[in-house]
Protein backbone atom coordinates (compact mmCIF):
# COMPACT_ATOMS: atom_id res chain seq x y z
CA UNK A 1 0.00 0.00 0.00
CA UNK A 2 1.39 3.38 -0.96
CA UNK A 3 1.14 6.58 1.03
CA UNK A 4 -1.39 7.84 -1.56
CA UNK A 5 -3.67 4.86 -0.86
CA UNK A 6 -3.59 5.58 2.86
CA UNK A 7 -4.72 9.21 2.56
CA UNK A 8 -7.35 8.69 -0.10
CA UNK A 9 -7.73 10.12 -3.57
CA UNK A 10 -6.09 13.41 -4.43
CA UNK A 11 -8.11 16.57 -3.94
CA UNK A 12 -9.68 17.91 -7.13
CA UNK A 13 -7.65 20.51 -8.94
CA UNK A 14 -9.18 23.98 -9.12
CA UNK A 15 -9.70 23.62 -12.87
CA UNK A 16 -11.77 20.47 -12.18
CA UNK A 17 -14.22 22.23 -9.87
CA UNK A 18 -17.58 23.28 -11.28
CA UNK A 19 -18.91 26.64 -10.06
CA UNK A 20 -22.09 26.52 -7.99
CA UNK A 21 -24.83 29.09 -8.44
CA UNK A 22 -26.51 29.81 -5.10
CA UNK A 23 -29.90 31.18 -4.21
CA UNK A 24 -28.11 34.13 -2.61
CA UNK A 25 -26.41 35.00 -5.92
CA UNK A 26 -29.73 34.97 -7.77
CA UNK A 27 -31.35 37.09 -5.06
CA UNK A 28 -28.45 39.53 -5.25
CA UNK A 29 -29.03 40.00 -8.99
CA UNK A 30 -32.77 40.48 -8.54
CA UNK A 31 -32.16 43.01 -5.76
CA UNK A 32 -29.71 44.88 -8.02
CA UNK A 33 -32.45 45.07 -10.65
CA UNK A 34 -34.98 46.33 -8.09
CA UNK A 35 -32.50 48.99 -6.92
CA UNK A 36 -31.88 50.15 -10.48
CA UNK A 37 -28.25 48.99 -10.57
CA UNK A 38 -29.09 46.42 -13.25
CA UNK A 39 -31.53 46.75 -16.14
CA UNK A 40 -33.90 44.12 -17.50
CA UNK A 41 -31.65 43.28 -20.45
CA UNK A 42 -28.58 42.70 -18.25
CA UNK A 43 -30.56 40.57 -15.78
CA UNK A 44 -32.07 38.50 -18.59
CA UNK A 45 -28.65 37.95 -20.19
CA UNK A 46 -27.13 36.91 -16.86
CA UNK A 47 -30.01 34.48 -16.17
CA UNK A 48 -29.76 33.04 -19.69
CA UNK A 49 -26.02 32.47 -19.27
CA UNK A 50 -26.47 30.78 -15.88
CA UNK A 51 -29.33 28.58 -17.08
CA UNK A 52 -27.41 27.29 -20.09
CA UNK A 53 -24.14 26.94 -18.18
CA UNK A 54 -25.96 24.45 -15.96
CA UNK A 55 -27.54 22.73 -18.97
CA UNK A 56 -24.07 22.29 -20.48
CA UNK A 57 -22.60 20.97 -17.21
CA UNK A 58 -20.37 24.00 -16.78
CA UNK A 59 -22.11 25.12 -13.60
CA UNK A 60 -24.21 23.52 -10.87
CA UNK A 61 -27.04 24.87 -8.77
CA UNK A 62 -26.95 24.96 -4.99
CA UNK A 63 -27.73 21.47 -3.67
CA UNK A 64 -31.33 21.18 -2.51
CA UNK A 65 -32.36 24.33 -4.38
CA UNK A 66 -31.91 23.17 -7.95
CA UNK A 67 -35.58 23.35 -8.93
CA UNK A 68 -36.28 26.78 -7.46
CA UNK A 69 -33.11 28.24 -8.98
CA UNK A 70 -33.92 26.77 -12.40
CA UNK A 71 -37.48 28.14 -12.20
CA UNK A 72 -36.22 31.60 -11.22
CA UNK A 73 -33.68 31.70 -14.03
CA UNK A 74 -36.33 30.52 -16.49
CA UNK A 75 -38.59 33.39 -15.44
CA UNK A 76 -35.77 35.95 -15.53
CA UNK A 77 -34.06 35.05 -18.79
CA UNK A 78 -36.90 36.33 -20.94
CA UNK A 79 -37.21 39.62 -19.07
CA UNK A 80 -35.68 41.57 -21.93
CA UNK A 81 -38.88 40.95 -23.91
CA UNK A 82 -41.66 43.37 -22.88
CA UNK A 83 -44.20 40.55 -23.04
CA UNK A 84 -42.31 38.52 -20.43
CA UNK A 85 -40.84 41.33 -18.30
CA UNK A 86 -41.43 40.84 -14.59
CA UNK A 87 -42.73 43.68 -12.47
CA UNK A 88 -41.49 44.64 -9.03
CA UNK A 89 -44.04 42.46 -7.25
CA UNK A 90 -43.16 39.42 -9.38
CA UNK A 91 -39.45 39.96 -8.74
CA UNK A 92 -40.11 40.17 -5.00
CA UNK A 93 -42.15 36.96 -5.24
CA UNK A 94 -39.15 35.25 -6.88
CA UNK A 95 -36.95 36.41 -3.99
CA UNK A 96 -39.48 34.98 -1.50
CA UNK A 97 -39.53 31.65 -3.36
CA UNK A 98 -35.74 31.49 -3.36
CA UNK A 99 -35.63 32.25 0.37
CA UNK A 100 -38.25 29.61 1.22
CA UNK A 101 -36.07 26.63 0.36
Secondary structure, DSSP 4 states (H G I P E B T S, - for coil): --HHHHH-SPPPPGGGPPEEE-HHHHHHHHHHHHTTSS-HHHHHHHHHHHHHHHHTTSEEEPTT-HHHHHHHHHHHTTTTSTTT---HHHHHHHHHHHHT-
